[in-house]
Amino acid sequence: MAMIESRGRNSKSAVGNQGLHVLVAKTRALSHANAGKTKSGEIASEATIRSTTEVLVACVTRIWHLGYHIKSPRSLKSSHVDALVLSWIEAGYGYATMKNALSRLRLMGSWLGKDSLVSNRAQLQMLQSRPQPHKKA
């Protein structure tokens, strides 16, 4: 409590970190509540649940660090995902990595009733960043 009330330089980061911790906890809870079943209704493996949770937590954490201090995964919008994809491209993330993460974000969108969470724009940005195959001479 004293860290939040202090007026020093660290007070803002302490409050910010607390908000991020809450966001991460809510994302983990959402994933654990929903990632146990596949789209076809089959039971997902522990590895799939763990991987889905880790990817979603990494996504919301990066969105937070981009300056979008959302309070819950339910606050996510397609504009946040668009910014996330641009940051991945600028950071040199691989196409397969981005495709995997967008797939997991799309899944989270379905859990939240936000089927358009991953916009066509995000998908297009990712596709345009894909390395082009070498042409044979």
C-alpha positions as CSV (number, residue, x, y, z in Angstrom):
1,M,0.0,0.0,0.0
2,A,2.8,2.4,0.8
3,M,4.3,1.9,-2.7
4,I,1.0,3.0,-4.3
5,E,0.6,6.1,-2.1
6,S,4.2,7.3,-2.4
7,R,4.7,10.3,-4.7
8,G,8.2,9.2,-5.9
9,R,9.2,8.0,-9.3
10,N,8.5,4.4,-8.4
11,S,4.9,5.0,-7.5
12,K,3.7,5.0,-11.1
13,S,5.6,1.8,-12.0
14,A,4.3,0.1,-8.8
15,V,0.7,0.9,-9.8
16,G,1.4,0.0,-13.4
17,N,2.9,-3.4,-12.4
18,Q,-0.1,-4.1,-10.2
19,G,-2.4,-3.4,-13.1
20,L,-0.4,-5.7,-15.3
21,H,-0.4,-8.5,-12.7
22,V,-4.2,-8.2,-12.5
23,L,-4.5,-8.4,-16.3
24,V,-2.2,-11.5,-16.4
25,A,-4.2,-13.2,-13.6
26,K,-7.5,-12.6,-15.4
27,T,-6.0,-13.8,-18.7
28,R,-4.7,-17.0,-17.0
29,A,-8.1,-17.6,-15.4
30,L,-9.9,-17.1,-18.7
31,S,-7.6,-19.5,-20.4
32,H,-7.8,-22.2,-17.7
33,A,-11.6,-21.9,-17.8
34,N,-11.8,-22.3,-21.5
35,A,-8.6,-23.9,-23.0
36,G,-9.4,-27.4,-21.7
37,K,-11.6,-28.2,-24.7
38,T,-10.9,-28.1,-28.4
39,K,-13.3,-26.6,-30.9
40,S,-14.6,-30.1,-31.6
41,G,-15.4,-30.6,-27.9
42,E,-12.5,-33.0,-27.3
43,I,-10.4,-32.6,-24.1
44,A,-7.2,-30.7,-24.8
45,S,-3.9,-31.9,-23.5
46,E,-2.1,-30.3,-20.6
47,A,0.6,-29.1,-23.0
48,T,-2.0,-27.4,-25.2
49,I,-3.6,-25.7,-22.3
50,R,-0.2,-24.5,-20.9
51,S,0.9,-23.3,-24.4
52,T,-2.3,-21.5,-25.0
53,T,-2.1,-19.8,-21.6
54,E,1.5,-18.8,-22.1
55,V,0.9,-17.3,-25.6
56,L,-2.1,-15.3,-24.4
57,V,-0.3,-14.0,-21.4
58,A,2.6,-13.0,-23.6
59,C,0.2,-11.2,-26.0
60,V,-1.6,-9.2,-23.3
61,T,1.7,-8.4,-21.6
62,R,3.1,-7.0,-24.8
63,I,-0.1,-5.0,-25.5
64,W,0.3,-3.6,-22.0
65,H,3.9,-2.6,-22.7
66,L,2.8,-1.0,-25.9
67,G,0.9,1.5,-23.7
68,Y,-2.6,0.0,-23.8
69,H,-3.3,-0.5,-20.1
70,I,-6.4,-2.5,-20.4
71,K,-7.9,-3.9,-17.2
72,S,-9.1,-7.2,-18.5
73,P,-8.9,-9.5,-21.5
74,R,-12.6,-8.6,-22.1
75,S,-11.3,-5.0,-22.8
76,L,-9.3,-6.2,-25.8
77,K,-10.2,-4.7,-29.2
78,S,-9.1,-5.4,-32.7
79,S,-7.1,-2.1,-32.6
80,H,-5.0,-3.6,-29.8
81,V,-4.3,-6.7,-31.8
82,D,-3.4,-4.6,-34.9
83,A,-0.8,-2.7,-32.8
84,L,0.5,-6.0,-31.4
85,V,1.0,-7.4,-34.9
86,L,2.9,-4.2,-36.0
87,S,5.1,-4.5,-33.0
88,W,5.9,-8.1,-33.8
89,I,6.8,-7.2,-37.4
90,E,9.0,-4.4,-36.2
91,A,10.7,-6.8,-33.7
92,G,11.3,-9.3,-36.5
93,Y,9.0,-12.1,-35.2
94,G,8.7,-15.1,-37.6
95,Y,5.6,-15.7,-39.6
96,A,4.8,-19.0,-37.9
97,T,5.1,-17.4,-34.5
98,M,2.7,-14.6,-35.4
99,K,0.3,-17.1,-37.0
100,N,0.3,-19.2,-33.9
101,A,-0.3,-16.3,-31.6
102,L,-3.1,-14.9,-33.8
103,S,-4.8,-18.3,-33.8
104,R,-4.8,-18.3,-30.0
105,L,-6.0,-14.7,-29.9
106,R,-8.8,-15.7,-32.3
107,L,-9.7,-18.5,-29.9
108,M,-9.8,-16.2,-26.9
109,G,-12.0,-13.8,-29.0
110,S,-14.5,-16.7,-29.4
111,W,-14.5,-17.3,-25.7
112,L,-15.3,-13.6,-25.1
113,G,-17.9,-13.4,-27.9
114,K,-15.6,-11.2,-29.9
115,D,-15.3,-13.1,-33.2
116,S,-13.7,-10.1,-34.9
117,L,-10.9,-9.6,-32.2
118,V,-8.3,-10.6,-34.9
119,S,-9.2,-8.2,-37.7
120,N,-8.6,-8.7,-41.4
121,R,-6.1,-5.9,-41.1
122,A,-4.0,-7.8,-38.6
123,Q,-4.0,-10.9,-40.8
124,L,-3.1,-8.9,-43.8
125,Q,-0.2,-7.1,-42.0
126,M,1.1,-10.5,-41.0
127,L,0.8,-12.0,-44.4
128,Q,2.6,-9.0,-46.0
129,S,5.5,-9.5,-43.6
130,R,5.8,-13.2,-44.7
131,P,9.1,-13.9,-46.5
132,Q,8.6,-14.4,-50.2
133,P,9.9,-17.8,-51.6
134,H,12.9,-17.6,-53.8
135,K,12.2,-17.8,-57.5
136,K,14.2,-20.4,-59.4
137,A,16.1,-19.1,-62.4
